[in-house]
């Protein structure tokens, strides 16, 4: 995801508010992606992303939140240390994926 997407005040506010539906919609539009593209990036289904963006569903599962943030390559500066993904070696946390509050 382009870094300018993450510098958007709206994107940052949605992330900090844990409004993952709005976050997905904003990132998708800013990145000129389709929901199917987002599904490939995040591992979440296109149908679920559609319901998430419309507000019909909420994303509350911590593992799915981590998948979403990892798939979108969310910068650690915005997510903080709480949700660290193990790196490919499995021995150190990946600094890119956390969630600050």
ABEGO torsion letter per residue (X at the ends): XBAAAAABAAAAAAAAAGBAAAAAAAAAAAAGBBAAAAAAAAGBBAAAAAAAAAGABBBABAAAAAAAAAAAGBBAAAAEAABBBBBAAGABBBAABBBBX
